[in-house]
Structure formats: C-alpha cells, structure tokens
Amino acid sequence: MLQELTNNFYLSEKEAKVYLAALELGRSRVSLIAKKAGLNRITAYEILKRLVEMGIAHSAAYGGIQTFTVISPKTLVEKMESRLAVAKKVLPELSLLTGGGAHKPAIAFYEGAEGIRSIYEDTLSCEEKLIINIAHSQNLLNVIGKDYFDQYVKKRVRRNIKVKVLLSDTTENKKYKQEIKSALREVKFFDDKKYPLPNEILVYDDKIAHLSFSALVGVVVEDKDIAQSLKSLWQMVWDSVK
C-alpha cells in the first residue's frame, strides 16, 4: 500500500506513512499520528500541513488541541480523477493556443511549494532522458522538503533520466559528487561568491523552468529554439568549470 501511494499519488514515502497512520487512527492529535507513522512529531506536523495544502488532510481544534484527519481512499482517488477530468477538458482549448499561425512559446505559471513540486514532477516525463540544471540545493530542499526530493530522485532513477547539475562550491554540496552512479547525477561546481545564484534553472526537452524560492513561484517556457539557446549557454558554462 505504501508503495502504491508513492508511485501513483505523488506522495513521498513519509507523506504516505502519515496518510496511512491518520487514516487508521481517524481524527487524532499530531503526536499519535507521528507515533503510528514512526516519525518524530515535528516531521509529522510539517507533513500534515503539506497534506492540508494538497486537500488530502483537514485540521480542526477540539478543546484547544489541534487535530488532523485525512480524506478516505475513495475520495483520494476521486480527487485524482477530478484533476484528470479537468486536464482533459481544457486540453482542446490549450491545443488551439499552439495550433496554426506563427509559433508562440507555451508559458505556464506555478505558485507555492506545491507548484514547484509540480514542475519537478513534470521533469519526470522528460523524453530525452536528460535534465540540465543550475541549482541552489539548500534553498530547493527548504521549499519542497528533503523527503519529497529523495522520492523524486528515486522516481527519476527508475525512469533512467540523468541529470547534469551546476552547484555552488560548498562543503555541503560536495556529497552530491559521490552519487554519480546511484542518482544518475553528474555534478560540477562554481564559485557562488563570485556568481551568487539563489534560485534554480532546469532545462529538459524543449522546456525551461525558472524557479524563485524566495517568491515561491515557477515559470515554465516551452519553446524549441529558446530551450536550445539555454542548453548552449549552459554547456558553455559547464565546459568552463571543473
């Protein structure tokens, strides 16, 4: 059941554990859900807040004590089906925007931590099986959460999608150099004091994603020529650093 939730409902392993624990307990305090899920209280609380943002959990105070409950499995499936139905409904209209006449780049705007996670989920559909990236790892993890990122990496590896990433030259980032095989990740470092980069840029297929962690927004531009230009610029930087 845990594996099904992580593979098919875009939940991290810990999010799935919290969902299953809350489902079994019914409306409960954070401490009870945390104990049932095998997590510490702070981690469980942060995950429950994310589930509330996603519409999967609900919070209410009883006797001055905050409690949480989660939606039923049936409602969870219906929620996923509803999102798919909406996507199918707007697809013809979106297709009209890109059909006929002069070509126009497709632009999508995302908000909040969940929006940034959605962009990362989109990279998993990469047909070229390669993502190139200029990243600020700590700012990224602070927004999307280490649990989610770890699960994302596992999904990416299962789909045999490689990533080549430029990171700031910090001691903390050196660990990523050791994961070339296990994470299908190739890393090079740049001087972040000389070239400060607090945000992130990802390029995959014909898409460019610009993420702002301070504003919690992401913009994805889909255009073959623009993507190729960014790929060439990125390659020039990649070739120039160690």
Beta strands, then each sheet from edge to edge (+ up, - down):
strand 1: 28-29
strand 2: 57-62
strand 3: 65-70
strand 4: 106-111
strand 5: 130-134
strand 6: 162-168
strand 7: 185-190
strand 8: 200-204
strand 9: 207-212
strand 10: 217-222
sheet 1: 1+ 3- 2+
sheet 2: 4+ 10- 9+ 8- 5+ 6+ 7+
end
